[in-house]
C-alpha cells in the first residue's frame, strides 16, 4: 500500500475529531464545505478544532473571538443536524508552558465540547526552517528532540486537555535531517510521554496529517500507539487535521486502522460533558486487548 493509498479520504466512519476552518489563520475552508463532505462521505460527526494561541504575535493569537467561533459552529450544527451530521465545537490550543495560567483561565471561562492540546513549531523555534541546521549540528537525537518532547510532556501533565494532538509533530520539521525511521529506532525517547498520558488519563491522538507530509506515517507511528496500549493507555482519538477541502478525512481510514491494530475498540471523545466512547466500525477487526 502506497503513501497515497494511506492518505485517501475515509468513508463511512463515525467521527473526524480534528478539523480546521477559516476560523484558523492557516485555513480558508468554510465550515459548510466540510459538513457537505461529511454527508457525501458518510461521516456522522465532526469536530471543528480551530487554532488558539496564547503567545502574542503567534498566528492564532486573538485571531477570532471565542463568541464568534462558537456562534459559527453552533449555527452550522443546527443547519446540518437534519442532514445527519453532528458538528461539535472544539479547539486546538497551542500549549506553551510560559502561558499555562492564561490557557487555564481561558478554559475555566470558556466551554468547548472538545479540547485538543498541541505543541507547534514556529519560526523562532529551534526547529524553524532557518534554525534547524544549526540546532541539529553536534547534538544527539535525544538532545535534538528534547525541547519539543519536554514541552509535550508538560502539556500532558497539565491535565488541561481531552487529547494531545500530533504527539511527535516535530518529525515533520526534522525531515530529512532526522527521519521517521531514525526516531523509530529510539522508542525509549517516547516513554516519558506515554507514561504521562497513562498517568494523567489524557487521550493520545492518532493524527493522520503525517501521512500527507514528509514522515508519511501518523503522528505518532503505529508502533508508538501500540506501546502506549501496552503501558496501560486506554484512550485514543483520531483526526485528519484537515486544513484544506482536499484533505478532508484524508488518512483517517489508516488512523482508525492504527488504533485498531493496537487493540483499541473505540475512540475517546467528548461532546461537552463527560468523555464518551465512539465505537470503531466492525470492519477494522479490532483485536482483543492483551
TACORBEL-V408578 format. One record per residue. RES is the residue in one letter. SS is DSSP state (helix for helix, strand for strand, loop for the rest). OMEGA is omega in whole degrees, -180 to 180 (999 if undefined). D_FIRST is the distance of its C-alpha to the first C-alpha in Angstrom with 2 decimals. Layout:
RES&SS&OMEGA&D_FIRST  RES&SS&OMEGA&D_FIRST
This chain:
X&loop&-177&0.00  X&loop&176&3.81  X&helix&179&6.85  X&helix&178&8.15  X&helix&-177&6.01  X&helix&-176&6.96  X&loop&178&10.34  X&loop&-179&11.19  X&strand&-180&14.56  X&loop&175&15.26  X&loop&175&17.73  X&loop&171&20.25  X&loop&-172&20.16  X&loop&-168&23.56  X&strand&163&23.55  X&strand&-170&22.40  X&strand&-179&24.79  X&strand&-179&24.41  X&strand&177&25.30  X&loop&179&27.56  X&loop&178&29.99  X&loop&169&32.79  X&loop&171&34.66  X&loop&-177&32.66  X&loop&-177&33.66  X&loop&-178&30.17  X&loop&178&29.27  X&loop&-178&30.99  X&loop&176&29.43  X&loop&-176&32.04  X&helix&-179&31.51  X&helix&176&32.06  X&helix&178&29.06  X&helix&-179&26.76  X&helix&178&28.87  X&helix&177&28.54  X&helix&178&24.76  X&helix&176&24.86  X&helix&-178&26.95  X&helix&-175&24.67  X&helix&-180&21.52  X&loop&178&23.44  X&loop&-169&23.42  X&loop&-170&26.71  X&strand&177&27.44  X&strand&175&26.85  X&strand&176&28.50  X&strand&-171&29.82  X&strand&-177&29.83  X&strand&-174&31.42  X&strand&168&32.32  X&strand&178&35.70  X&strand&180&36.92  X&loop&176&40.18  X&loop&177&40.76  X&loop&-179&43.13  X&loop&176&41.57  X&loop&-171&37.97  X&loop&-176&36.05  X&loop&176&36.37  X&strand&-179&39.81  X&loop&-176&42.04  X&loop&177&39.73  X&loop&-180&40.25  X&loop&179&42.80  X&helix&-175&41.75  X&helix&179&43.87  X&helix&180&42.21  X&helix&-179&38.69  X&helix&-179&39.71  X&helix&-179&41.56  X&helix&-177&38.74  X&helix&-179&36.24  X&helix&179&38.82  X&helix&176&39.93  X&helix&178&36.42  X&helix&178&36.01  X&helix&-179&39.18  X&helix&-170&38.07  X&helix&177&34.67  X&helix&179&35.56  X&loop&178&37.08  X&loop&175&33.82  X&loop&179&31.98  X&loop&174&30.44  X&strand&-179&31.78  X&strand&-178&31.86  X&strand&-179&32.70  X&strand&180&34.48  X&strand&179&32.71  X&strand&168&32.75  X&strand&-179&30.85  X&strand&173&33.58  X&strand&179&33.26  X&loop&175&34.76  X&loop&-172&37.27  X&helix&177&39.64  X&helix&-176&42.49  X&helix&-178&42.43  X&helix&-178&41.86  X&helix&179&45.17  X&helix&177&44.49  X&helix&180&41.11  X&helix&179&42.83  X&helix&180&45.61  X&helix&-178&43.28  X&helix&174&41.47  X&helix&-173&44.88  X&helix&-176&46.15  X&loop&-176&43.19  X&loop&174&41.29  X&loop&173&37.61  X&loop&-169&35.61  X&strand&-174&32.84  X&strand&174&32.77  X&strand&172&29.96  X&strand&-177&31.17  X&strand&171&29.27  X&loop&-178&30.17  X&loop&-179&29.56  X&loop&178&30.08  X&loop&-171&32.83  X&loop&-177&34.52  X&loop&176&37.11  X&loop&173&34.64  X&loop&-176&34.23  X&loop&176&30.63  X&loop&-173&31.74  X&loop&-177&30.87  X&loop&-174&34.45  X&loop&-170&34.77  X&helix&-179&31.62  X&helix&180&32.75  X&helix&-177&36.06  X&helix&-174&34.63  X&helix&-175&32.37  X&loop&176&35.03  X&loop&-179&36.50  X&loop&173&34.82  X&loop&179&32.83  X&helix&178&29.46  X&helix&179&31.30  X&helix&-179&33.82  X&helix&-175&31.32  X&helix&-172&29.57  X&helix&-178&32.79  X&helix&-179&34.06  X&helix&-176&30.88  X&helix&180&30.27  X&helix&178&33.99  X&helix&175&34.12  X&helix&179&31.17  X&helix&177&33.12  X&helix&177&36.19  X&helix&180&34.37  X&helix&-176&33.36  X&helix&178&36.87  X&helix&-178&38.43  X&loop&179&37.31  X&loop&-164&37.43  X&loop&173&33.98  X&loop&-178&32.09  X&strand&175&28.84  X&strand&-176&27.88  X&loop&177&25.40  X&loop&-171&22.65  X&loop&-177&24.22  X&loop&179&23.14  X&loop&-179&22.90  X&helix&-177&24.88  X&helix&174&21.89  X&helix&-175&21.22  X&helix&178&24.67  X&helix&-179&24.64  X&loop&5&21.80  X&loop&-179&22.16  X&loop&175&25.30  X&loop&-176&23.64  X&loop&175&19.89  X&helix&178&17.73  X&helix&177&17.80  X&helix&179&21.58  X&helix&179&21.91  X&helix&-178&19.84  X&loop&180&22.43  X&loop&-176&25.26  X&loop&-180&24.49  X&helix&178&28.24  X&helix&-179&28.33  X&helix&-171&26.67  X&helix&180&29.09  X&helix&179&31.92  X&helix&-178&29.74  X&helix&177&28.33  X&helix&178&31.85  X&helix&177&33.23  X&helix&-179&30.81  X&helix&-176&31.86  X&helix&-179&35.51  X&helix&-175&35.63  X&loop&179&33.61  X&loop&-179&31.60  X&strand&176&28.13  X&strand&178&25.01  X&strand&167&22.74  X&strand&-171&18.95  X&strand&-172&18.68  X&helix&-173&15.60  X&helix&178&17.05  X&helix&177&15.72  X&helix&179&12.21  X&loop&-175&14.22  X&loop&-172&16.35  X&loop&-179&16.63  X&loop&-180&15.48  X&loop&172&11.90  X&loop&-180&12.29  X&loop&170&14.64  X&strand&-10&18.37  X&loop&-178&18.90  X&loop&178&16.01  X&helix&-179&15.15  X&helix&180&17.59  X&helix&178&20.31  X&helix&178&20.04  X&helix&179&20.35  X&helix&177&23.32  X&helix&180&24.91  X&helix&-180&24.94  X&helix&179&26.47  X&loop&179&29.12  X&loop&177&30.16  X&loop&-176&28.24  X&loop&-172&28.46  X&loop&173&27.31  X&strand&172&24.00  X&strand&180&23.34  X&strand&-180&20.31  X&strand&179&20.45  X&loop&-176&18.72  X&loop&-178&21.56  X&strand&174&21.68  X&loop&180&24.31  X&loop&176&23.76  X&helix&-176&23.61  X&helix&-178&20.24  X&helix&177&18.71  X&loop&180&20.20  X&loop&-179&18.01  X&strand&179&15.07  X&loop&-176&12.54  X&helix&177&14.97  X&helix&179&12.85  X&helix&177&10.82  X&helix&176&14.32  X&helix&180&15.68  X&helix&179&13.22  X&helix&179&14.25  X&helix&-179&17.82  X&helix&-179&17.68  X&helix&178&16.22  X&loop&177&19.14  X&loop&-180&21.54  X&loop&-179&22.47  X&loop&-178&23.61  X&strand&178&24.49  X&strand&176&24.42  X&strand&-179&27.57  X&strand&175&29.16  X&strand&-179&32.69  X&loop&178&34.57  X&loop&177&37.66  X&loop&177&38.95  X&loop&177&37.72  X&strand&177&34.09  X&strand&178&32.45  X&strand&177&29.49  X&strand&-172&26.91  X&strand&176&25.40  X&loop&177&21.68  X&loop&-176&21.01  X&helix&-174&21.20  X&helix&180&17.77  X&helix&174&16.30  X&loop&-176&18.30  X&loop&178&19.78  X&loop&179&21.19  X&loop&176&24.86  X&loop&177&26.10  X&loop&999&27.31
